[in-house]
Amino acid sequence: MRKIVALFALVFSASAMAQTDTAAPKKPWTHSGLYSFALTQTALSNWAAGGSNSSNMTFLLKQAATLEKGKSTWFNLLEVNFGYNFQAGTDVKTDDKLEFTTRFDRQFGETDWSGSFFGNARTQMIDGYANPEDSIRISTFLSPAYATYGLGVTNKGIDGLVLYVSPITVKNTFVNDPTLAEAGSFFDPDGPNVSDLASGKMRWELGAYLDVIYAKAFNDRLEVTSKLSLFSNYLDRPQNIDVTWEGLVLIKATKWLTASLLLNLIYDHDVAVRDSNGDGVLNAPGTQFKEVLGVGLSYSFGAFKE
């Protein structure tokens, strides 16, 4: 009897060890994504109320990859927004953003705080014009482009909320187009901390930076994302805070069909967006606001679905 019990215990132990050895190890990289595409089209023929044929498309992409190893986390996020309106003789973009964010965190003990290195690059993809009929562009790829990077601390103690604070952050503004650089639309080309590039100019700033991200799926139908970034330049008028906020609301009708609302607010004291003299020349800063509402196809997985 003892031999049978011993043999049973040996077989059970070997089986348990085999199951442990063959268990798939946790992958260090996790991936998540959100993709959305919407298209609207209007066709008119002998329409008494007037109007014109038009088509409009919007595209949104968020692709994230996170590496976790011990107390270290490396987060990477690529974001692409693009919208375009097609009309007879008048085509104009309605949305245009290309942005990449990376952050490396090293956890402090067993706390919710981590020491972090943060980097962000943002620009647009195609030419922009103040009005559809204009032939002179006011922006283009890498004009402007923003690079922000620094050292700080990150807190993830609240579910869905990531808070990053940095007392030492560098912000570079690039205007690669020489005509736009000399026009001074994004900073004074003759101001302090401005350097010449092979083509265009670059402004260097040093200051404090705050980045707050909130992302939450409240249920299977409603997802909300909010991102707020604040920057104060120690070297020039630190009381003028650069503000960038983006909000995204997704309401799913079906697995693939989604209504989306994208809100974007920007204030940068160095960017002229208003005509304060009435002479047609943009010479004053102001609050920039954009709203894009659409219904179309969408797909999400990973963290963007949680």
RALINGI-V656826 format. One record per helix or strand of 3 or more residues. SS is the DSSP state (2 for helix, 1 for strand). FROM is the first residue (numbers start at 1). TO is the last residue. Records with the same first field share a line. If there is no record, write none. Layout:
# RALINGI-V656826
SS=FROM-TO, FROM-TO
This chain:
# RALINGI-V656826
2=2-22, 178-183, 302-305
1=29-42, 54-69, 72-87, 90-107, 113-123, 143-155, 161-175, 194-196, 201-217, 222-233, 242-252, 257-267, 287-301
